[in-house]
C-alpha cells in the first residue's frame, strides 16, 4: 500500500499502474473511495465493493475545510490516521491519498470567496440539509470534482446515507462530464438500526441508545408506505410521532423528496426519499429511507451456458412482466448503423449515431407473427422486430456491443425501464450495475461439464459440426475467464443475489424455482 500526499505523486503512480496490463488484457480499472478519515464499517463496505470491481483501489482521506461552516465541527471531527491506515492496509487498498489543504487548494486556510468553486443547482441545495448548512454542498462539489479529475476513476463509491450529497454529485458529474461511474452503496447500520457515522463517536452511551429512534421513525413510515399510504404529510407525521417520544432528540427536519432530483413530493408515485436530520446533544445525525412504489424487477445473471435467456423469457411470461431484451437493443443499433452505411469499427461514428436511437420494447404477446421473438422492438417509431434478426445483423452485433459508448447509452435506456419496474432482465452485471435496486436477484450457475453437455446437445439439434466435450469445456473455461475480466460489463454476482445451480435441472424446474422465490419475496407483486 502506498500512502501519497502530493498531486504529483498520485498522478505518477496512477500513470504507472495504467501503463501495466490487467488480466483482461487492458489497463487496470481504478476505483475511488473518497472519505474524510475516521473510517468505520460503512467505509470498509465501500472499499470492499471497490476491491471486487476494480484492479486498483484509491482511498482518499481529506478533511475538507470548505464543507464546514462557522460553528461546525471542523476542529473536532474524528481524525484517526494510524487506525485508518491500518484498516486500509488490512483491506489491501493500493493507494491512500492524504493531501493537505495546501496541496489541494494552494493555501492552508481556504476561503470560498478566494477559490474557484463548483456551485451545484440551487434547487438541489434548497431542501434537506442545504438551508441548515450554507456553503456545505459547494464545498463538497468542489473537492469531489477535484478528486474525480485527479484520479479519473472508472468507478467512484459513495454511501447512500448521505443521499443529498450523492444526488448532487451525480448531477454535477453529468453536467460537467466528469470521469467515472458513480455508485451509491447501501447504508451500514448498527444492530439498533442507527446508521454508522464518524460522528457517532461524539455520542454518550445514553445518547447512543436514544439515537436509534431516528431509524425507528423512518421504519414506522416505511411500514405505513408498504400498507399503501402514499401521502407526504401522513408519512412525515409517522416519522415524527415516535421521535417525539424521546425529548432529548431535537428533530431539525424531516422531508420527502425525489431521490434523484431532490424535488419535494406531495405523493409518492414511483420512488421517494424520506430523509431527516436531528441533534442529540451536540451531535448532528442524518438518516433516510427509500420508498419505492412500482412493479418489481427481476435480475438474472450468470455465466454463458447457464440457461439465462430461456429462463428469463419464461419467468417474464409466467409473472406477466416485460422481458427486457438487451440483445434486441444491441441488434437494433447494429441494424441502424448498417442501414446508414457506417463502418462498425468506427467508434466515433457510432457514438454520433447513438443520440438518435429511440428504442421501445414490448412483449411479443399472443400475436403468432411475433411468437418466435423474445420481444417486439421499435426504433425511432418503426418496428424492427424482424429486421434485426437478419444474418448480416447477427454477424456484426458483437462488434457493436463491444464498444463502451454503445454500452453506456443502452445502459441508460435500460435503466429507464427500472423507474416503473415490471421487468425481467438477464446478463452478466444486471444485479450489480443495471438494476442494483432489483427486488429479486438470481445468479444462475452450472458446472463447466454440465454446460459443455448442453452445448453439445444444442449443436446436435442444430445439425452443426460436433465437438468433443473436452474441447467444449476448454472453450467454456476460456469464455468464463474473459467474461469475468472484460473491461465493459464483466460478469459479477451481486452480494444479495441468490445462487441457483442448474445442474440436473430442466428449464421448467429452474423457472418454477425462480417463480417460487418471487412469490416468497414479493407478496402481491409490488416492490418496495
Rosetta blueprint (number, residue, H / E / L):
1 X L
2 X E
3 X E
4 X E
5 X L
6 X L
7 X H
8 X H
9 X H
10 X H
11 X H
12 X H
13 X H
14 X H
15 X H
16 X H
17 X H
18 X H
19 X L
20 X L
21 X L
22 X L
23 X L
24 X L
25 X L
26 X L
27 X L
28 X L
29 X L
30 X E
31 X E
32 X E
33 X E
34 X E
35 X E
36 X L
37 X L
38 X L
39 X L
40 X L
41 X H
42 X H
43 X H
44 X H
45 X H
46 X H
47 X H
48 X H
49 X H
50 X H
51 X H
52 X H
53 X H
54 X L
55 X L
56 X E
57 X E
58 X E
59 X E
60 X E
61 X E
62 X L
63 X L
64 X L
65 X H
66 X H
67 X H
68 X L
69 X L
70 X L
71 X L
72 X L
73 X L
74 X L
75 X L
76 X L
77 X L
78 X L
79 X L
80 X L
81 X H
82 X H
83 X H
84 X H
85 X H
86 X H
87 X H
88 X H
89 X H
90 X H
91 X L
92 X L
93 X L
94 X L
95 X E
96 X E
97 X E
98 X L
99 X L
100 X L
101 X H
102 X H
103 X H
104 X H
105 X H
106 X L
107 X L
108 X L
109 X L
110 X L
111 X L
112 X H
113 X H
114 X H
115 X L
116 X L
117 X L
118 X L
119 X L
120 X L
121 X L
122 X H
123 X H
124 X H
125 X H
126 X L
127 X L
128 X L
129 X L
130 X H
131 X H
132 X H
133 X L
134 X L
135 X L
136 X H
137 X H
138 X H
139 X H
140 X H
141 X H
142 X H
143 X H
144 X H
145 X H
146 X H
147 X H
148 X H
149 X H
150 X H
151 X H
152 X L
153 X L
154 X L
155 X E
156 X E
157 X E
158 X E
159 X E
160 X H
161 X H
162 X H
163 X H
164 X H
165 X H
166 X H
167 X H
168 X H
169 X H
170 X H
171 X H
172 X H
173 X H
174 X H
175 X H
176 X H
177 X L
178 X L
179 X L
180 X L
181 X E
182 X E
183 X E
184 X E
185 X E
186 X L
187 X L
188 X L
189 X E
190 X L
191 X L
192 X L
193 X L
194 X L
195 X E
196 X L
197 X L
198 X H
199 X H
200 X H
201 X H
202 X H
203 X L
204 X L
205 X H
206 X H
207 X H
208 X H
209 X H
210 X H
211 X H
212 X H
213 X H
214 X H
215 X H
216 X H
217 X H
218 X H
219 X H
220 X H
221 X H
222 X H
223 X H
224 X H
225 X H
226 X H
227 X L
228 X L
229 X L
230 X L
231 X E
232 X H
233 X H
234 X H
235 X H
236 X H
237 X H
238 X H
239 X H
240 X H
241 X H
242 X H
243 X H
244 X H
245 X L
246 X L
247 X L
248 X L
249 X E
250 X E
251 X E
252 X E
253 X E
254 X E
255 X E
256 X E
257 X E
258 X L
259 X L
260 X L
261 X L
262 X L
263 X L
264 X E
265 X L
266 X L
267 X E
268 X L
269 X L
270 X L
271 X E
272 X E
273 X E
274 X E
275 X E
276 X E
277 X E
278 X E
279 X E
280 X E
281 X L
282 X L
283 X E
284 X E
285 X E
286 X E
287 X E
288 X E
289 X E
290 X E
291 X E
292 X E
293 X L
294 X E
295 X E
296 X L
297 X E
298 X E
299 X E
300 X E
301 X E
302 X E
303 X L
304 X L
305 X L
306 X L
307 X L
308 X H
309 X H
310 X H
311 X H
312 X H
313 X H
314 X H
315 X H
316 X H
317 X H
318 X H
319 X H
320 X L
321 X L
322 X E
323 X E
324 X L
325 X L
326 X H
327 X H
328 X H
329 X H
330 X H
331 X H
332 X H
333 X H
334 X H
335 X H
336 X H
337 X H
338 X H
339 X H
340 X L
341 X L
342 X L
343 X L
344 X L
345 X L
346 X L
347 X H
348 X H
349 X H
350 X H
351 X H
352 X H
353 X H
354 X H
355 X L
356 X L
357 X L
358 X L
359 X E
360 X E
361 X E
362 X E
363 X E
364 X L
365 X L
366 X L
367 X L
368 X H
369 X H
370 X H
371 X L
372 X L
373 X L
374 X L
375 X E
376 X E
377 X E
378 X E
379 X E
380 X L
381 X L
382 X E
383 X E
384 X L
385 X L
386 X L
387 X H
388 X H
389 X H
390 X L
391 X H
392 X H
393 X H
394 X H
395 X H
396 X H
397 X H
398 X H
399 X H
400 X H
401 X H
402 X L
403 X L
404 X H
405 X H
406 X H
407 X H
408 X H
409 X H
410 X H
411 X H
412 X H
413 X H
414 X H
415 X H
416 X H
417 X H
418 X H
419 X H
420 X H
421 X L
422 X L
423 X E
424 X E
425 X E
426 X E
427 X E
428 X L
429 X L
430 X H
431 X H
432 X H
433 X H
434 X H
435 X L
436 X L
437 X L
438 X L
439 X L
440 X E
441 X E
442 X E
443 X E
444 X E
445 X E
446 X L
447 X L
448 X H
449 X H
450 X H
451 X H
452 X H
453 X H
454 X H
455 X H
456 X H
457 X H
458 X H
459 X H
460 X H
461 X H
462 X L
463 X L
464 X L
465 X L
466 X L
467 X L
468 X L
469 X H
470 X H
471 X H
472 X H
473 X H
474 X H
475 X H
476 X H
477 X H
478 X H
479 X H
480 X H
481 X H
482 X H
483 X H
484 X H
485 X H
486 X L
487 X L
488 X L
489 X L
490 X L
491 X L
492 X L
493 X L
494 X L
495 X L
496 X L
497 X L
498 X E
499 X E
500 X E
501 X E
502 X L
503 X L
504 X L
505 X L
506 X L
507 X H
508 X H
509 X H
510 X H
511 X H
512 X H
513 X H
514 X H
515 X H
516 X H
517 X H
518 X H
519 X H
520 X H
521 X H
522 X L
523 X H
524 X H
525 X H
526 X E
527 X E
528 X L
